[in-house]
Amino acid sequence: MLLELLRLKQTYKNLNRLRQIANVFIKHGFGQFVEALNLHRLLPFRKRVKMLRQPRDLGRTAAERLRLAFSELGPSFIKLAQLLSSRPDLITHTYADEFKKLQDEVPPFEFSEVLKIIEEDLGMPPERIFDHIEEKPVAAASIAQVHYATLTDGTPIVIKVQRPGITETIETDIIILKGITSRMVKYMPETEFFNPTGIVEEFSRTIRKELDFTEEAKNICRFRRNFEGNRNIVIPRLYPDLVSKRLIVMERINGVRIDDIEGIKRYGLDRHELARIGVDAYFKMFLEDGFFHGDPHPGNIFVLPDGRLGLVDFGIVGWLTPEIMESIATGLVALVKKDFDTLIDQYVALGLVTEEVDIEDFRREFKADIIDFLIPLYDLSISEINLAQYLDTLLHIAIKHRLKIPSDLLLVNKCMLILDNIGRELDPNFNFMSVAEPYASKLIRGKYSPRAVYGKIEKQVTELVDFASHTPRQLKVLLRKALKDDLHLKMTPLGLDRLIRDIDRSTNRLAFSIVVAAIILSSSILTISGAGGKIFDIPLLGLTGFLIATFLGLWLLISIIRSGRM
């Protein structure tokens, strides 16, 4: 009984949130989208009428209105938009650029909640651990907020505390988003190309990791190991005993943001050297470690008075396989040598070209586009090439050819663009390629080292042996099933679901029209018979029938017009 009540409560909560989402989308001019997903049935009648009268042009572009809607819907949708901002291959650059404007800043929650979480998660009163905690947070976002504090031994630290109830809110929204995307695929088949279900799955994996601060603690430890011995980069020290899923305590980094040019001038530091240190650190992550800080905006990179750079906020990270790192390095070298055939080979080797694409046609058309786009780079030296612009150009070409790009590779591209902006702000003459070249060359040399070649040969031989040993057995099973008439072929008719839905919708409209016609006919008979009281010399029953038929007819007509299929 209690379990049923809890389920009922959760269903009611989801239903209310779904209504709220539908109302926000209608408010910002997406009533047709709400209707297409049949979500308008959750709304009261007056809301449906208002939705039909909603003007399509609200003085803003669709991308702007969608950004405003996501902002109003809160943390889950803000985080989803931030994820989508790095996927122009799926949502186009117009929407990606608009989503980049979303700021993840919200009013802070009460300090009493901070103290409560500390005591609940660490199992002791805050005063036994901290000498002082500043009530006003230094930063407040949708997931967590950060407070400066001091340990009882006087060590300055920062406390990152998760927003109360945020996990339940985001879990509810993930369930709803999964329901919405399944409806999108069902009722709007054309959206399947954008893979909405896959986007929400990726979002749910990313946001759940970000909600678990123990994952961020592991990331910090890994970065500290990777940069151990590097005198230019500071990764804050973690206090393992003061970490939980909702709480993380780490060393405080005192400095200025990397975009605080005036602060850097006060320190008397060389801005060109700072840009070199920052970009060098990221190329080490990209081409040596295969593990990188995925959110390098200026608020997460600090300049210390002694010229070192400190990185903070490790909730978003990316991973690169050795194959992807090799391809990035090979691509950089191919660019310098103007070897575009090798560059195309890397795209094919990474599996970016789907099975539906004709490889030969792709090679010919893709090479023509690369030459056309990158011809200005032909006469430049390696130090003169703008790497961020080069990567962005390749992304545009990849999107044009509908290549399947791994999310981590897109995250690299996003990081490069952010770093390019930071580098140019620090030093307009700074160039990434001069820093990237040593890492790329080292990776290429390592690729052809005796040890690496032996490892690849060993792997290929193992795969060949497995293939040779398993193939006879699989052929035997196939023949046995064929002889027993137990061999089944699975066929997926494309477009059949959409045809069935269209027939179903047309049938419903036809039935609705027949009902309207029957009401008109009945009202006509009642009017001719003169039965009942009269208004304006027209029988009341007949007039009522005509009014109902008129309203239903208009409703049907508006529905047909809004569907875009006359």
C-alpha positions as CSV (number, residue, x, y, z in Angstrom):
1,M,0.0,0.0,0.0
2,L,2.8,2.4,0.9
3,L,4.7,1.6,-2.3
4,E,1.5,2.3,-4.4
5,L,1.1,5.7,-2.6
6,L,4.8,6.6,-3.3
7,R,4.3,5.7,-7.0
8,L,1.1,7.7,-7.1
9,K,2.9,10.7,-5.5
10,Q,5.8,10.4,-8.1
11,T,3.3,10.2,-11.0
12,Y,1.5,13.2,-9.8
13,K,4.8,15.1,-9.4
14,N,5.9,14.1,-12.9
15,L,2.5,15.2,-14.3
16,N,2.7,18.6,-12.7
17,R,6.2,19.1,-14.0
18,L,5.1,18.0,-17.5
19,R,2.3,20.5,-17.4
20,Q,4.7,23.2,-16.3
21,I,7.1,22.3,-19.2
22,A,4.2,22.4,-21.7
23,N,3.0,25.8,-20.4
24,V,6.5,27.3,-20.7
25,F,6.9,26.0,-24.3
26,I,3.5,27.5,-25.2
27,K,4.4,30.8,-23.5
28,H,7.5,31.1,-25.7
29,G,5.7,30.3,-29.0
30,F,6.1,26.5,-29.3
31,G,2.4,25.6,-29.0
32,Q,2.6,23.6,-32.3
33,F,5.4,21.5,-30.8
34,V,3.3,20.8,-27.7
35,E,0.3,19.9,-29.9
36,A,2.4,17.6,-32.2
37,L,3.5,15.6,-29.1
38,N,-0.1,15.4,-27.9
39,L,0.9,17.1,-24.6
40,H,-1.9,19.7,-25.0
41,R,-4.3,17.0,-23.6
42,L,-2.7,17.6,-20.2
43,L,-3.7,21.2,-20.2
44,P,-7.1,22.7,-19.3
45,F,-9.4,23.8,-22.1
46,R,-8.7,27.5,-21.7
47,K,-5.0,26.9,-22.2
48,R,-5.7,24.9,-25.3
49,V,-7.7,27.8,-26.8
50,K,-4.8,30.2,-25.8
51,M,-2.4,27.9,-27.5
52,L,-4.3,28.1,-30.8
53,R,-4.2,31.9,-30.7
54,Q,-0.5,32.0,-29.8
55,P,1.3,34.2,-32.5
56,R,4.1,32.4,-34.2
57,D,6.4,35.5,-34.6
58,L,7.2,36.9,-31.1
59,G,9.9,39.3,-32.3
60,R,12.6,36.8,-31.6
61,T,14.2,33.9,-33.5
62,A,13.2,30.3,-32.7
63,A,16.7,29.7,-31.2
64,E,16.3,32.8,-28.9
65,R,12.9,31.7,-27.7
66,L,14.1,28.1,-27.1
67,R,17.0,29.5,-25.0
68,L,14.6,31.6,-22.9
69,A,12.3,28.6,-22.4
70,F,15.2,26.4,-21.3
71,S,16.4,29.1,-18.9
72,E,13.0,29.4,-17.3
73,L,12.7,25.6,-16.9
74,G,15.7,25.5,-14.6
75,P,18.8,23.4,-13.9
76,S,18.1,20.3,-15.9
77,F,17.3,22.2,-19.1
78,I,20.1,24.7,-18.6
79,K,22.6,21.8,-18.3
80,L,21.0,20.1,-21.4
81,A,21.4,23.3,-23.4
82,Q,25.0,23.6,-22.3
83,L,25.6,20.1,-23.5
84,L,23.8,20.9,-26.8
85,S,25.9,24.0,-27.3
86,S,28.8,21.7,-28.0
87,R,26.9,19.6,-30.5
88,P,26.4,21.9,-33.6
89,D,26.6,18.7,-35.7
90,L,23.1,17.8,-34.3
91,I,21.4,21.2,-33.7
92,T,23.1,23.5,-36.1
93,H,25.4,26.4,-35.3
94,T,22.5,28.8,-34.9
95,Y,21.1,27.0,-31.9
96,A,24.5,26.0,-30.5
97,D,25.7,29.6,-30.5
98,E,22.4,30.7,-28.8
99,F,22.7,28.0,-26.1
100,K,26.2,29.2,-25.3
101,K,24.7,32.4,-23.9
102,L,22.9,30.5,-21.1
103,Q,24.5,31.4,-17.8
104,D,24.5,28.8,-15.1
105,E,24.0,31.3,-12.2
106,V,21.1,31.2,-9.8
107,P,20.4,32.8,-6.4
108,P,22.3,31.0,-3.5
109,F,20.4,28.8,-1.1
110,E,20.3,29.4,2.6
111,F,23.5,29.1,4.7
112,S,21.6,27.0,7.2
113,E,21.2,24.3,4.5
114,V,25.0,24.4,3.9
115,L,25.6,23.7,7.6
116,K,23.0,20.9,7.6
117,I,24.5,19.1,4.6
118,I,28.0,19.3,6.2
119,E,26.8,17.8,9.4
120,E,24.7,15.1,7.7
121,D,27.4,14.0,5.2
122,L,30.5,14.3,7.5
123,G,28.8,13.0,10.7
124,M,29.9,15.8,12.9
125,P,29.1,19.5,13.6
126,P,30.8,21.9,11.2
127,E,32.6,23.8,14.1
128,R,34.6,20.7,14.9
129,I,36.1,20.7,11.3
130,F,36.1,24.3,10.3
131,D,37.3,27.3,12.2
132,H,35.3,29.7,10.0
133,I,32.9,29.4,7.0
134,E,32.0,32.5,5.0
135,E,28.2,32.8,4.8
136,K,28.2,34.5,1.4
137,P,29.1,32.1,-1.4
138,V,31.8,33.1,-3.9
139,A,29.9,31.3,-6.6
140,A,26.3,29.9,-6.9
141,A,25.2,27.7,-9.8
142,S,22.3,25.4,-10.5
143,I,24.1,22.3,-9.2
144,A,26.1,23.6,-6.3
145,Q,27.6,26.7,-4.6
146,V,31.1,27.4,-3.3
147,H,32.1,28.9,0.1
148,Y,35.4,30.0,1.4
149,A,36.4,28.5,4.7
150,T,39.2,27.8,7.1
151,L,40.1,24.5,8.8
152,T,40.7,24.4,12.5
153,D,44.4,24.3,11.8
154,G,44.1,27.6,9.9
155,T,44.4,26.2,6.4
156,P,42.3,28.2,3.8
157,I,40.1,25.9,1.8
158,V,36.9,26.0,-0.3
159,I,33.8,24.0,0.2
160,K,31.6,23.0,-2.7
161,V,28.1,22.1,-1.5
162,Q,25.3,20.5,-3.6
163,R,22.0,22.4,-3.9
164,P,19.4,20.7,-1.7
165,G,16.9,18.6,-3.6
166,I,18.7,19.0,-6.9
167,T,19.2,15.3,-7.5
168,E,15.4,14.6,-7.2
169,T,14.6,17.5,-9.5
170,I,17.0,16.4,-12.2
171,E,16.0,12.7,-11.9
172,T,12.3,13.8,-12.4
173,D,13.3,15.9,-15.4
174,I,15.4,13.0,-16.9
175,I,12.3,10.8,-16.8
176,I,10.2,13.5,-18.4
177,L,12.8,14.2,-21.1
178,K,13.0,10.6,-22.0
179,G,9.2,10.5,-22.4
180,I,9.3,13.7,-24.5
181,T,12.0,12.3,-26.8
182,S,10.2,9.0,-27.3
183,R,7.1,11.0,-28.3
184,M,9.2,13.1,-30.7
185,V,10.4,10.0,-32.5
186,K,6.9,8.6,-32.5
187,Y,4.9,11.7,-33.6
188,M,7.7,13.7,-35.4
189,P,9.7,11.0,-37.2
190,E,11.8,13.7,-39.0
191,T,13.5,14.5,-35.6
192,E,15.0,11.0,-35.5
193,F,17.9,12.3,-37.6
194,F,19.0,14.4,-34.6
195,N,18.9,11.4,-32.3
196,P,16.9,13.0,-29.4
197,T,16.9,9.8,-27.4
198,G,20.7,9.5,-27.7
199,I,21.1,13.1,-26.6
200,V,19.1,12.6,-23.5
201,E,20.9,9.4,-22.7
202,E,24.3,11.2,-23.0
203,F,22.9,14.1,-20.9
204,S,21.7,11.7,-18.1
205,R,25.1,10.0,-18.0
206,T,26.9,13.4,-17.8
207,I,24.7,15.1,-15.3
208,R,24.6,12.0,-13.0
209,K,28.4,12.0,-12.8
210,E,28.4,15.7,-12.2
211,L,25.9,15.2,-9.3
212,D,28.2,12.7,-7.6
213,F,31.1,14.7,-6.1
214,T,33.0,11.5,-5.4
215,E,33.5,11.3,-9.2
216,E,34.9,14.8,-9.3
217,A,37.2,13.9,-6.4
218,K,38.6,11.0,-8.5
219,N,39.1,13.4,-11.4
220,I,41.1,15.8,-9.1
221,C,43.3,13.0,-8.0
222,R,44.0,11.9,-11.6
223,F,44.8,15.4,-12.7
224,R,47.2,15.9,-9.7
225,R,49.0,12.7,-10.8
226,N,49.2,13.7,-14.4
227,F,50.6,17.2,-13.5
228,E,52.9,16.0,-10.7
229,G,56.3,17.6,-11.3
230,N,54.8,20.3,-13.6
231,R,55.9,23.6,-12.0
232,N,53.5,25.7,-14.0
233,I,50.2,24.1,-13.2
234,V,48.4,23.9,-9.9
235,I,45.7,21.4,-9.2
236,P,44.0,21.9,-5.8
237,R,44.8,19.4,-3.1
238,L,41.8,17.3,-2.0
239,Y,40.8,16.4,1.6
240,P,39.6,12.8,1.1
241,D,38.1,12.6,4.5
242,L,35.9,15.6,3.7
243,V,34.3,14.3,0.5
244,S,30.8,12.9,0.0
245,K,28.3,12.7,-2.9
246,R,27.0,16.2,-2.0
247,L,30.2,17.8,-0.5
248,I,33.8,18.3,-1.5
249,V,36.5,20.2,0.4
250,M,39.7,21.2,-1.4
251,E,42.7,23.6,-1.2
252,R,42.0,27.2,-1.9
253,I,43.8,28.8,-4.9
254,N,44.4,32.5,-4.5
255,G,44.8,34.4,-7.7
256,V,42.9,36.3,-10.4
257,R,40.8,35.0,-13.3
258,I,42.8,34.4,-16.4
259,D,40.6,37.1,-18.2
260,D,41.4,39.7,-15.5
261,I,44.0,41.6,-17.6
262,E,44.3,44.4,-15.1
263,G,44.9,41.9,-12.3
264,I,47.6,40.2,-14.3
265,K,49.2,43.5,-15.0
266,R,49.3,44.2,-11.3
267,Y,51.2,41.0,-10.8
268,G,53.7,42.1,-13.5
269,L,53.5,38.8,-15.4
270,D,54.2,38.0,-19.0
271,R,50.9,37.5,-20.7
272,H,52.4,35.6,-23.7
273,E,54.0,33.2,-21.3
274,L,50.7,32.7,-19.4
275,A,49.0,31.8,-22.7
276,R,51.8,29.4,-23.6
277,I,51.6,27.7,-20.2
278,G,47.8,27.3,-20.5
279,V,47.7,25.9,-24.0
280,D,50.7,23.7,-23.3
281,A,48.8,22.2,-20.3
282,Y,45.8,21.4,-22.5
283,F,47.9,19.9,-25.3
284,K,49.5,17.7,-22.7
285,M,46.0,16.6,-21.7
286,F,44.8,16.1,-25.4
287,L,47.9,14.4,-26.9
288,E,49.7,12.8,-24.0
289,D,47.3,12.0,-21.1
290,G,44.1,11.4,-23.1
291,F,42.2,12.9,-20.1
292,F,41.3,16.5,-20.1
293,H,39.5,19.3,-18.2
294,G,36.3,19.8,-20.2
295,D,35.2,23.2,-19.0
296,P,38.1,25.7,-19.5
297,H,36.1,28.9,-19.2
298,P,37.9,31.9,-17.6
299,G,36.2,31.4,-14.3
300,N,37.9,27.9,-13.9
301,I,41.4,29.1,-14.7
302,F,43.3,31.3,-12.2
303,V,46.6,33.1,-12.5
304,L,48.7,33.0,-9.3
305,P,51.0,35.8,-8.2
306,D,54.1,33.7,-9.0
307,G,53.0,33.1,-12.7
308,R,51.5,29.6,-12.2
309,L,48.0,28.7,-13.5
310,G,45.5,27.0,-11.2
311,L,42.6,24.8,-12.6
312,V,39.4,24.4,-10.7
313,D,36.0,22.6,-11.2
314,F,36.6,19.1,-12.5
315,G,33.0,18.0,-12.8
316,I,33.2,17.9,-16.7
317,V,36.1,15.9,-18.1
318,G,36.8,14.2,-21.4
319,W,38.6,11.0,-22.5
320,L,40.5,10.3,-25.7
321,T,41.5,6.9,-26.8
322,P,45.0,6.3,-28.1
323,E,43.5,5.9,-31.6
324,I,41.8,9.4,-31.4
325,M,45.0,11.0,-30.0
326,E,47.0,9.5,-32.9
327,S,44.5,10.7,-35.4
328,I,44.5,14.2,-34.0
329,A,48.3,14.3,-34.2
330,T,48.4,12.7,-37.7
331,G,45.8,15.2,-38.8
332,L,47.9,18.1,-37.6
333,V,51.0,16.7,-39.5
334,A,48.9,16.1,-42.6
335,L,47.6,19.7,-42.5
336,V,51.2,21.0,-42.4
337,K,52.2,18.6,-45.3
338,K,49.0,19.5,-47.2
339,D,48.4,15.7,-47.3
340,F,44.6,15.8,-47.4
341,D,44.3,12.1,-48.4
342,T,45.8,11.2,-45.1
343,L,43.5,13.6,-43.3
344,I,40.5,11.9,-44.9
345,D,41.9,8.5,-43.9
346,Q,41.8,9.6,-40.3
347,Y,38.1,10.4,-40.5
348,V,37.4,7.0,-42.0
349,A,39.7,5.2,-39.5
350,L,37.9,6.9,-36.5
351,G,34.6,5.5,-37.8
352,L,33.2,9.0,-38.4
353,V,31.9,7.9,-41.8
354,T,28.7,5.9,-41.4
355,E,27.9,2.7,-43.3
356,E,25.3,4.5,-45.4
357,V,27.9,6.8,-47.0
358,D,29.6,5.8,-50.2
359,I,33.3,5.9,-49.3
360,E,34.6,6.8,-52.7
361,D,32.0,9.6,-53.2
362,F,32.8,10.9,-49.7
363,R,36.5,10.9,-50.3
364,R,36.1,12.9,-53.6
365,E,33.6,15.4,-52.2
366,F,35.2,15.8,-48.8
367,K,38.6,16.4,-50.3
368,A,37.2,19.1,-52.6
369,D,35.6,20.8,-49.7
370,I,38.8,20.7,-47.6
371,I,40.8,22.2,-50.4
372,D,38.2,24.9,-50.9
373,F,38.0,25.8,-47.2
374,L,41.7,25.4,-46.3
375,I,43.4,26.9,-49.4
376,P,44.3,30.1,-47.4
377,L,46.4,27.9,-45.2
378,Y,48.6,26.6,-48.1
379,D,51.3,29.2,-47.9
380,L,51.5,29.4,-44.0
381,S,54.1,28.0,-41.8
382,I,53.2,25.8,-38.8
383,S,53.5,28.7,-36.4
384,E,51.2,30.9,-38.5
385,I,48.2,28.5,-38.6
386,N,45.3,29.3,-36.3
387,L,44.5,25.8,-35.0
388,A,41.2,26.7,-33.4
389,Q,39.9,28.2,-36.7
390,Y,41.2,25.1,-38.5
391,L,39.3,22.7,-36.2
392,D,36.2,24.8,-36.4
393,T,36.4,24.7,-40.3
394,L,36.8,20.9,-40.2
395,L,33.8,20.7,-37.9
396,H,31.7,22.7,-40.4
397,I,32.8,20.3,-43.2
398,A,32.0,17.3,-41.1
399,I,28.6,18.6,-40.3
400,K,27.9,19.3,-43.9
401,H,28.7,15.6,-44.8
402,R,26.7,14.3,-41.8
403,L,29.6,12.6,-40.1
404,K,29.1,10.9,-36.8
405,I,31.5,12.7,-34.4
406,P,32.3,11.3,-30.9
407,S,31.1,13.6,-28.1
408,D,34.6,13.8,-26.6
409,L,36.1,14.9,-29.9
410,L,33.5,17.7,-30.0
411,L,34.4,18.6,-26.4
412,V,38.0,19.0,-27.6
413,N,36.8,21.3,-30.3
414,K,34.8,23.4,-27.8
415,C,37.8,23.6,-25.4
416,M,40.1,24.7,-28.3
417,L,37.7,27.5,-29.2
418,I,37.5,28.7,-25.6
419,L,41.3,28.5,-25.2
420,D,41.8,30.4,-28.5
421,N,39.6,33.3,-27.2
422,I,41.6,33.3,-23.9
423,G,44.9,33.1,-25.7
424,R,44.0,36.0,-28.0
425,E,42.9,38.1,-25.1
426,L,46.1,37.5,-23.3
427,D,48.3,38.0,-26.4
428,P,46.8,38.8,-29.8
429,N,50.0,37.4,-31.5
430,F,49.9,34.0,-29.8
431,N,49.5,30.9,-31.9
432,F,48.4,27.4,-30.8
433,M,50.3,25.4,-33.4
434,S,53.7,26.4,-32.1
435,V,52.8,24.7,-28.8
436,A,51.0,21.8,-30.4
437,E,53.8,20.7,-32.8
438,P,56.1,19.1,-30.2
439,Y,53.3,17.0,-28.8
440,A,52.1,15.9,-32.2
441,S,55.6,15.0,-33.4
442,K,56.2,13.0,-30.2
443,L,52.9,11.1,-30.6
444,I,53.7,10.3,-34.3
445,R,57.2,9.1,-33.4
446,G,55.7,6.9,-30.7
447,K,53.2,5.5,-33.1
448,Y,56.0,4.0,-35.2
449,S,58.2,2.9,-32.4
450,P,59.2,-0.8,-32.3
451,R,57.2,-1.3,-29.1
452,A,54.0,0.3,-30.6
453,V,54.3,-1.6,-33.9
454,Y,54.8,-4.9,-32.0
455,G,51.7,-4.2,-29.9
456,K,49.6,-3.6,-32.9
457,I,50.8,-6.7,-34.7
458,E,50.1,-8.8,-31.5
459,K,46.6,-7.4,-31.3
460,Q,45.9,-8.1,-35.0
461,V,47.2,-11.7,-34.7
462,T,45.1,-12.3,-31.7
463,E,42.0,-11.0,-33.5
464,L,42.9,-13.2,-36.5
465,V,43.2,-16.3,-34.3
466,D,39.9,-15.6,-32.6
467,F,38.2,-15.1,-36.0
468,A,39.7,-18.4,-37.4
469,S,38.6,-20.4,-34.3
470,H,35.1,-19.0,-34.0
471,T,34.1,-18.9,-37.7
472,P,33.7,-22.7,-38.2
473,R,31.5,-23.0,-35.1
474,Q,29.3,-20.1,-36.2
475,L,28.9,-21.6,-39.7
476,K,28.0,-24.9,-38.2
477,V,25.2,-23.2,-36.1
478,L,24.0,-21.3,-39.2
479,L,23.8,-24.5,-41.3
480,R,22.0,-26.4,-38.5
481,K,19.3,-23.7,-38.3
482,A,18.9,-23.6,-42.0
483,L,18.5,-27.4,-42.3
484,K,15.8,-27.3,-39.5
485,D,14.0,-24.4,-41.1
486,D,14.8,-22.4,-38.0
487,L,16.6,-19.6,-39.8
488,H,14.8,-16.3,-39.3
489,L,15.3,-13.0,-41.1
490,K,14.5,-9.8,-39.4
491,M,13.2,-7.0,-41.7
492,T,12.5,-3.5,-40.6
493,P,10.1,-1.7,-43.0
494,L,11.2,1.9,-43.1
495,G,8.4,4.5,-42.9
496,L,5.6,2.1,-42.1
497,D,5.0,3.5,-38.6
498,R,4.6,6.9,-40.0
499,L,2.1,5.7,-42.7
500,I,0.1,3.9,-40.0
501,R,0.0,7.1,-37.9
502,D,-1.0,9.2,-40.9
503,I,-3.8,6.8,-41.7
504,D,-4.9,6.7,-38.1
505,R,-5.0,10.5,-37.9
506,S,-6.9,10.8,-41.2
507,T,-9.4,8.2,-40.0
508,N,-9.9,10.2,-36.8
509,R,-10.5,13.4,-38.7
510,L,-12.9,11.7,-41.0
511,A,-14.9,10.3,-38.0
512,F,-14.8,13.7,-36.4
513,S,-16.2,15.3,-39.7
514,I,-19.0,12.7,-39.8
515,V,-20.0,13.6,-36.2
516,V,-20.0,17.3,-37.1
517,A,-22.1,16.6,-40.2
518,A,-24.6,14.5,-38.1
519,I,-24.9,17.4,-35.6
520,I,-25.6,19.8,-38.4
521,L,-28.2,17.4,-40.0
522,S,-29.9,16.9,-36.6
523,S,-30.0,20.6,-35.9
524,S,-31.5,21.3,-39.3
525,I,-34.3,18.7,-38.6
526,L,-34.9,20.3,-35.2
527,T,-35.0,23.8,-36.7
528,I,-37.5,22.7,-39.4
529,S,-39.7,21.0,-36.9
530,G,-39.8,24.1,-34.7
531,A,-39.7,22.0,-31.6
532,G,-38.8,23.7,-28.2
533,G,-38.4,27.3,-27.2
534,K,-37.0,29.9,-29.7
535,I,-34.3,32.5,-29.8
536,F,-34.4,35.1,-32.6
537,D,-37.2,33.0,-34.0
538,I,-34.9,30.0,-34.2
539,P,-35.6,26.8,-32.1
540,L,-33.3,26.7,-29.2
541,L,-32.2,23.0,-29.7
542,G,-31.4,23.6,-33.4
543,L,-29.4,26.8,-32.6
544,T,-27.4,25.0,-29.9
545,G,-26.6,22.2,-32.3
546,F,-25.5,24.7,-35.0
547,L,-23.2,26.5,-32.5
548,I,-21.6,23.2,-31.3
549,A,-21.1,22.1,-34.9
550,T,-19.5,25.5,-35.8
551,F,-17.1,25.3,-32.9
552,L,-16.1,21.7,-33.6
553,G,-15.7,22.5,-37.3
554,L,-13.5,25.4,-36.6
555,W,-11.5,23.3,-34.1
556,L,-11.0,20.7,-36.9
557,L,-10.1,23.3,-39.5
558,I,-7.5,25.0,-37.2
559,S,-6.0,21.6,-36.4
560,I,-5.6,20.7,-40.1
561,I,-4.1,24.1,-40.9
562,R,-1.6,23.9,-38.0
563,S,-0.5,20.4,-39.0
564,G,0.7,21.9,-42.3
565,R,-1.1,19.2,-44.3
566,M,-4.1,20.6,-46.1
